[in-house]
Amino acid sequence: MKGKLVMESQKIRSTNEGEYWVSKDIPFGLARWIVTVTTDAKDSAAPVSEFKPVTIKKVDMKLRRIRDNVESELVTE
């Protein structure tokens, strides 16, 4: 699954992107996720084309090892 959300004001634009991998072979379903948040900035009077990247935050998490007798408080169907 992939998703993207862009929020913008006169000075700041935030782009949030996420990728999620789900598997029935994994006890809790979620096998991997990547989330990227990009923040762009410009002067309030400048045109939209003037947005420039200020920060990029990226998280890439993966399931590496499954132990025996794992329990979850999450409801899975």
Buried (B, 14 or more C-beta within 10 A) or exposed (E): EEEEEEEEEEEBBBBBBBBBBEEEEBBBBEBBBBBBBBBBBBEEEEEEEEBEEEEEEEEEEEBEEEEEEEEEEEEEE
